[in-house]
Amino acid sequence: MTQNQLLAAAIEVDITPPPGLNLDGYAARADKSVGTHDPLIGQILILETGAKKVMIICLDLVAVSLAFTSQLRMEIQQAIGIPPENILISCSHTHSSVSGFMPPHPGIPTSPNPELQQKVGKQLLAAITSAYDQRKPAQVGIGKGIVEGIGLNRNDPNAAVDNEVFILRVDTDSGDPLAVLMNYGCHPTVLGYSNLYYSADYPGAARANLRKIYPNTIFMYTNGASGDISTRFTRREQTFKEVERMGRILSGEVLKVMQTIATHPASILAASVAAIELKFRPFPEPETAQLELETLKKELQLLKDRGADHGEIRKATTRVEGAAGQLMMRKDLEGITSYASQMQVIIIDTLALVGIPGEPFTKTVLEIKSKSPLPNTAVISYANDYRGYFPDEDTIAQKSYEALVSPYGAETALMLRDTALELIHRSVNV
């Protein structure tokens, strides 16, 4: 790797579709969208030093398929010459986003919308080519803080959680923030399935708060250790008022960390991609899976009958949904033994951004961070593809929703961890 003058560009584009389309995120949601509460945004950060260029794209979508990613990467390479392996596409995973981008996945209703994909792809490509022509000398700095009051373990509020928020600040030479990339892990599920308005949930509220102070800065959100983390035990209600409250918590910490970051003019850029095979776990026989589903339904009814709190009822409800999803998997995945996908690492100075194509859990992310050869490592979930939950051995032992609805065993999480570390080492040594 070589050090050269860093050039940067950043831009955002409104990708909100018209009402009347399906919303993603909740199997229980039956109705279509009726309007927009706050816009769904696509954001782009381009960094260049010497011959090396990298790009990060953040989208207010639940997830995208590798086919969408591959198509957009190819078009970007043709337009401005950035290699596909140097382009990372991440999704916030807001459950109040439009449907149509996810690949088929067992247990999750999907409705591909090729026309919408094409439209959003064109919007992003136009924004990218416009931004690329406006690259300017820049400086970067890295900081991190602690966020409390948003995410807790979805099944045990006393379990470990990754409260860290990573901040990459990109300034112009004048010292003004051009872009701020934040990484914090938690499901954007303040709003429930009854909401029919497009919304970026709490990440969108955090960005809006920050833009009031820095109106010319592009604030980008990437999700982290989200697989077992949500607002289930921290949200007071599932309203837009609560979205604003949680957005203020995140934006307050980001704003504080921003003020402590010292930027510098030189940067090191590198990127690597690795193809991965996600092997399926053995599924229970249909009779066993059906019995497990009936047992969990009875447990849910008992909780309702004794007036258990919302968090416990929601946890039991999702376990029933997971058991039903497990039944579907055996049928949907008949004759298939694995999924093919990819992982990615982008190095920016002393920061490693690890892209994982789905929902990694806290234990996996903390191990990647602690074992990384770089002092700053952030895991970006919902990156480039979506292949579901990647539960660790503890979650699988609990037979939670996430473990039941996942087609993978604990060895998959270990493979993701080891591949991430291998990619970081490879990128550092380029």
WOWO-V995777 format. One line per field, one symbol per residue. ss: DSSP state (2 for helix, 1 for strand, 0 for the rest). phi: phi as a letter, one per 20 degrees, with the letter a starting at -180 (. if undefined). A space follows every 10 residues. Layout:
ss: ???
phi: ???
This chain:
ss: 0001111111 1111000000 0010000000 0000110000 1111111110 0111111110 0000022222 2222222222 0002221111 1000000100 0000100100 0002222222 2222222222 2200011111 1111110000 0110000000 0001111111 1100001111 1111000000 0000001100 2222222222 2220000111 1110000011 0000000002 2222222222 2222222222 0001011011 1111111110 0000022222 2222222222 2222200002 2222222222 2222222222 2200000111 1111111100 1111100011 0222222222 2000011111 0010000011 0022222200 2222200002 2222222222 2222222200
phi: .cdbgedbbb bcbfdfeffn efdeocffed eefdrcebfe ddcccdcbbm eeccbcddce cfacefffff ffgfffffec nefgfddddd cfmgecdfep dffgbfncfc cgcgffgfff gfffffffff fffdgbgbcc bcbbbcdcod dcgfdbfeff beefdecddd dffenefebc ddcbdagfcf eefffddfae lfffffffff ffecfddeed dcedfdgdcb egddfeadcf ffgfffffff fffffffgfe edecfebdcb bbccfcddee ffeffgffff ffffffffff fffffemffg ffffffffff ffffffffgg ffdgnddadd bbdbcddcmd ddddederdf dggfffffff effefccced eldmaccnfd fefffffflf gfffeeedef ffffffgffg ffffgfffef
